[in-house]
């Protein structure tokens, strides 16, 4: 039995765990500082068995055998490592691409898209491992707690949740001290408070340290994925991205499986400094924060998809769909992946994307990516109508004066009523 104090904060939600009923906990485990400290802390404080779940969503540079070994060394009775890259790409990133999903005009939702899948897998493995409780490493100031807990409460209502970071009153320095005291290895050493990192196939986020100072310009050590633009190649590169029904299927004419395509797109974009986002963001919990994002795959795929969508859509589709895109992004950002409205919006996105087939060429140069070529069998563009090389071409220019008179009629009448002089 542990002699650790067992005073717990009062519960405010029905899905929060009663400490006396916590016997076996499934911990969402990354191997980083928070969850490594958490594994030991849960074991001691709740006197509970801990089962770890690590989900591979395409985080670069991870050694999952090392992560599993570390979990077992710290006392986990089981450690499950799940490769969910294909499921993440097909079931979460594809809908996001079809919805041109950006929150606040810049954030491509990579963490927000990963959390409902991670939480869904947590419910599945908690049931499989006989766990009564799920633990996560989210803070009480972020959006991820909403995304994970809303998913668990929706898909696994019999399961309870504990969130140690919300209750243990430790900052990053205290966590490092705790890790040092208990012999817990911390990635990158324990002398410097690390950035708080989250990454997957679609991007990488960094928080903490100088990022919280709005007057502090980015330091280069934060960029571990994207080459700083000033150090990117001096020669531009043009890359073509092929789509079928809204889904990216080819790079430079080579057909690729989706995960491989996203990984290659990320490598190309990162090499040219494309995808750095220094973003001021309105969180669901009410905070306004600054995040540094590196999203080279999204920075290529999303603009290319949007450009192709504009090419095949009518003026009315192109004016209307961005409204739904923003609503879709908001729901996902807010942790409401399982909200029926998102499924309703997906039905519209699927319909629009039926004809989003073709190829967009992007020119990459020192942090910028811009469309330079466009091709689609469903293009609404017709060069014979648009041409200036002939007088009129096939477009009936003689009909324009009548159109202008009728089109401007109400505007002209209203202006005259407001200016009788």
Phi, psi and omega in degrees: 000140179277148175262014178294143178298143184241040172274132185235147178294154180295147178278142179239356180225150184295334183272354177289143187286139166280118185307328182288345182252011178268112182240321178223124188245131169269117181257126173286109195242126179254342186089357179278189185300306186303306187285335176290315175298320183298321182301310179294317184297316180296316181302317183282315188285321181262352185051047186242154170285147182236127173251130182259145174231122177243127185247124178271108175251018179100023176296124183287145171077013180272140173251101188288335174294320178294318180298315179297316179298321179295319180299315181292324179296327181274000173115004179293136179278337174216154172217117181256129176247120185245124174273101184250021184299314182294318178297319179299314182294312186287317190265343184237315181285322179300311175301325179294321178295315180296334179263008181047047197286110171226136175256133179066024177078001183213325188277119183276017165069023186296319176292316180299326179284329181283329187296316180296328177290315179301316181292324176298315177295325178299318178298315181298314184283333175296315178296317182296328185262005178071030180274148177257348188218147174244133178243142178226167185256022182281149176275169176278001181255357188249178179275335187297327177300323179293315184296317183285312184290325176296322179293314180298316180295331180280310188269337182225065186298341178280346182270151178250168186231139166234144181229084187305323184297333178286340189240346190272356173059034176247132169273186183297320180296319180294323177297317179298318178297319178297315179298317180296319181297326184256012175069030180267119180290137179244130180303129180085006181091182184235009185273334182240135176297122184279164168294153172270116190245141166221135180210160175198194182305330191263349179162186184217138177241149176228136178223164176095179180053224185293344181301331181285350178262107185295340180271359182263117178290153183303135172269145189294337183292347178285337185270097180255357182242312185257134174294129175307134187308324182292342178254007178287164181305148179281346178255133178291162176226136176255128179238136178256139180239120180262138180237148168230119180051042175087354183257128177293130184232346185211146171238125180051040176083354180263121177289135182223151169296153190301313182299315179295321179299315181295321179294319179292319178299320178297318181296317181294312180298317181298321180299327183262014176074020183266132173113011175276127182230115176258103201237132169266127194228141176263107180283158179297326183282003174105349181279150167253125187226168174247134175231146172254119181246147170234113186222066185293323178295311179298324182291344174263312188291314185295312178297324179295315179298316181296322179294318179293321178298319178296325183293322185264349182269157174279169179302323183287320175297317184289337175275329185275317189299322179304331176296317179288325176303315181296320179293319178299313181297321180296314180301316181292315178302321185280002177084017184254047179301326185270004177295130180305328180300324178297319177296322177298316179295323178302324179298320177291317180301318178299317181297312180298321186281357177306328183249010178275073181233133180152197185224135176242131174262127179247134175262122183254131179200114172045058174093356182243146174224120180226145180290132179235340177221151183215138178206133176201140175291346181251017182299134175277350176287135177228112184299330180292330176276323187277344190298144171256002186283341177238156179287095179094321186058225178268356182276127183281081184298333182295340180277351187296318182303318179295321177298316182297318181299315180287319183296324184264004189303303183294322179298318180293319179297316181296321180297319181294322179295329180275346181227067185299337180294000000 
